[in-house]
Amino acid sequence: MYVIMYVFINDEVCYFNKMIIPCLMAVLQMFSHVSAVELRETLESFHSLNESQWSIAKKSKDVTVWRKPSHEFGGFLYKAEGTVAENPQRIMDYIRPGARRLEWDSMITSLEILQTLDQGCCVVKYTTSGQLWNIISPREFVDFSCTSEYQRGLLSCGVSVDHDEQRAGVVRGFNHPCGWFCVPAEDSEISVLTGYIQTDLRGMLPQTAVDTAMASGLVNFYSDLRQALKI
């Protein structure tokens, strides 16, 4: 329950009640269905799935991408895993929403932090570039994102939230619970980075095009990240 106090000055509702309160209520409404704890538990449930429940979507020299039908929508939940020669903290500094992510991720064309919430949590709006010769046009997303400790490493997870403002001419996509686990490998200076992505791109798209774009995009994500960390 939220308690709103009204302050009257000269028989008029003050600026705080006319302007600030509606903004706060809009933010609360936007995130009313979002729980960082539930989001984390969902990601951990993905992470505990048996290997037999996945089928390989794409495999490169140092990255493997799997997929399985999503329980959230008619598409797939993708899993990607590979190693990165860096510690989890620095890796996650490049993955979590912020200026660094925009600098190296070739898929992201704009990124704005809309709200900074509790420590490690924020709301971010970003756009992605077109893919497959623009068969998949640019998409816009508004996500709740939260980063926290996980075992000896970190977990950064997110989910899309309702947000009225939308960029004209860009399709609004939706990220069902997704995220990245990053933990140090045993007796090694490298880290194991595992991602879970289930993105509803929306629009009239051939499923084969979506599958190709998602699998290739995840492999390229690791290549771009490794290159950025070397600089």
Secondary structure, 3 states (H helix, E strand, C coil): CCCCCCCEECCEECHHHHHHHHHHHHHHHHCCCCCHHHHHHHHHHHHCCCHHHCEEEEECCCEEEEEEECCCCCCEEEEEEEEECCCHHHHHHHHCCCHHHHHHCCCEEEEEEEEECCCCEEEEEEEECCECCCCECCEEEEEEEEEEEECCEEEEEEEECCCCCCCCCCEECEEEEEEEEEEECCCCCCEEEEEEEEEECCCCCCHHHHHHHHHHHHHHHHHHHHHHHHC
